[in-house]
Structure formats: structure tokens, C-alpha cells
Amino acid sequence: MAPNDAATTAPSEPVSVGGRMSSEDTVATRPLLSSPSTSPSAASTMPVQESIEELDRRYAPYARRDAYGPMGLGPVGAAEAFRLAFAAVVLVPLRVVAGMLVLVVYYLVCRVCTLRVEEEREGGEGDGYARLEGWRREGVVRCGRALARAMLFVFGFYWIREYDCRFPDAEDEHVDHSKEIERPGAIVSNHVSYVDILYHMSASFPSFVAKRSVARLPLVGLISKCLGCIFVQRESKTSDFKGVSGAVIERIQRAHQQKNAPMMLLFPEGTTTNGDYLLPFKTGAFLAKAPVQPVILRYPYKRFNPAWESMTGARHVFLLLCQFVNYLEVIHLPVYHPSEQEKDDPKLYANNVRKLMAVEGNLILSELGLAEKRVYHAALNGNSLPHALHQKDD
């Protein structure tokens, strides 16, 4: 199938993609917003607002359709309430302790491997990263991959199903075999959850872009520096933003040319979805004109969707830990080598990779973005955010 065959827009009705939603996954009807059934007297004093169902149709890429409903606050049945209570008492404490143990162990590994290592600052400003070599790099990478997989196990991802499409068909005589040995400079992935980062750490241990505040967090700050993260002040749109863009391009080119340099992990959508959609791609991963490695992540579920798009972090982690088993499927696509036309037009390059990922991952293309997501969140919370649509996406 050609990539253009996937260029469909978000439907007007919520849909099930790839059989990921069961009969238990119904849209919650909890009245977070005033609905058409509001009494006439109340309606006369309140502005007309959309119902949950209407909002979910309009902002389909961000709508939760699992057993917990919008924002994870929908009503649950007696059986589900019992599962949550049991998991909160038995499962969650064990997983929290195990997760903290994994985090502390890896922090200690990073602390040992960065002794007497000075931080390298790109552009001479901001928070730096630990550029490790030799045994230090080997220790950080090997332990990091193993402990990231251990953390996924703690979160209930006991088995990860991977589909490797990276090798071309041997019968295809038109394959340019000289490109097979070329190393991609970046991994581009759809973005569904914070769990995405744990998987990519366990699989290829790439560097990625993170908020500058992450560098100052206890434990996680040092780990992010050992990963070689590029730190960005999201509110800044001036010299800091340009400096980060230049650093990303430099890192991608270095990873493409040097075997031992870590690849960059980039989520071109710029925000998370519910896992059924693919938002427009930003061009940051494609400006370096280097080949990229497309990876598609899917989280099949029955009750709780691991996608993190409309609820608080604490509630999401709690519900994720309460799930006895979580599932993750990964599709590794062949390295995408841009044509000369795509190298000259990063938007074309990004668009073509996006269409390919939509086809191979059975994902629906949507033209919504971060601004619409903010409006959707504001509406769920009963607020209005009319200026969100005019804000530039981060």
C-alpha cells in the first residue's frame, strides 16, 4: 500500500484501531461539563457547553475510551473498584518500592561512571551533559538498558511484542544495498506515554530533548545527563530555541557519521495522543538531512489505556501500577533514506515519514495539535481557553 493511502483525516466518530478497544471500553458519561439535559432554569443562566461525547468527537486524538473515562475520573463498576482497592493495597506498594530500587541503583551507576567527568555544554550555556567514553559509556549504556527493561517489568510490561521490518525483501532487485549499512541519525517515534522513553532506553539507549527542569531533579537529573539529553526551556522562543535546534541537528549528524555516538530520539508530534492517531510532524528531526529510523509503539488494552493525554501524572501512574498486566507492541520500520527533494524540503521529508508510519501502524492521520489539546483539557476542566489556539506549539 502506498503511503498516500493513509492520508485520511480524523473521523467524526470515535473509532477502534487495530482491535485495541474491547466491549468494556465505553465512553464515560460523567457530567464534567453541562450537558443538553441541564434544566431550563440552569440553562438560562449558563453558557451552552459541549457534552463529553461532542468534545471527544471533536478532539478525537486526545479522548480516552477506556473503562476510566475522561481524565480517568469516569464511574467504575463494583468489580473494577474491587480490583483497584486490592491493587492499591497489595500491588502498588510493591511496585513503588521495586521502581525506586531500580532508579536508585541506576543513579549510583551513573554517579560512579561520571566521577571526575566535567559536563559538556553545547553553545556554552545552560545545563550540560556528561559525554562519556570507554568503560564509563559502556557501563552507563549496558546498565541503563537492563534497568530500563526492569522498570518496564515493574510497571507490568512483562512481555513486549516486537515486529522487525528493518530488513528489505531479499527478492527485491531494486534495493540499494549500499544504504543498508548507513546508520540513522535519529529515531522518530509516535508519542503515547512516558513509558515510550523507558522502552527506547531499553532498546537503543538514545539521547532525547527534555525540559531544562529535568536536569535539576533528584536522581533523574544525573541520569538524564548521562543519556546525553538536550535541555530546552519550553517557554523560550528566542536564542535558546535556536540553540537547541542547532544542537539537535549537530547530534543527529554526529550519530549518522559516528558509530559510537548515541542516536537522538525525537517525537515529531510534539505531544501525546491516545495511541490511535498520528498528529502533524514538526521538522526538527528532519533538518539534518540524515536517514531516520521510524518506530511505532502501540499499547493494546482492555480496561486502562497507558496513553497519557488528559489526566494528571500522579493519577496515571497509580492506575498504571494498579493494572496487573500491561501490553506493548513495537514495529521497527526500515531506515528511511531521504531523497534529494526531501533533503531540500524538511516538511516534505517529515510528511512522507508520517504517512508511512500511519500506514504501517494502522494509525489515523489528524491535523490537530498541541493548541487544540490545551483547549480540550480546559473544556474538560470546565474552563475556557480561547487564546490556546493562537499559541505557537512547543
Buried (B, 14 or more C-beta within 10 A) or exposed (E): EEBEEBEEEBEEEBEEBEEBBBEEBEBBBEEBBBBEEBEEEEEEEEEEBBBBBBBBBBBBBBBBBBBBBBBBBBEBEEEBEEBBEEBEEEBBEEBBEBBEEBBEEBBEBBEEBBEEBEEEEBBEEBBBBBBBEEEBBEBBBEBBBEBBBBBBBBBBBEEBEEEEEEEBEEEEEEBEEEEEEBBBBBBBBBBBBBBBBBBBBBBBBBBBBBBBEBBEEEBBBBBBBBBBBBBBBBEEEEEBBEBBBEBBBBBBBBBBEEEEBBBBBBBBBBBBBBBBBBBBBBBBBBBBBBBBBBBBBBBBBBBBBBBBBBBEEEEBBBBBBBBEEBBBBBBBBBBBBBEEEBBEBBEBBBBBBBBBBBBBBBBBBBEBBBBBBBBBBBBBEEEEBEEBEEEEBB
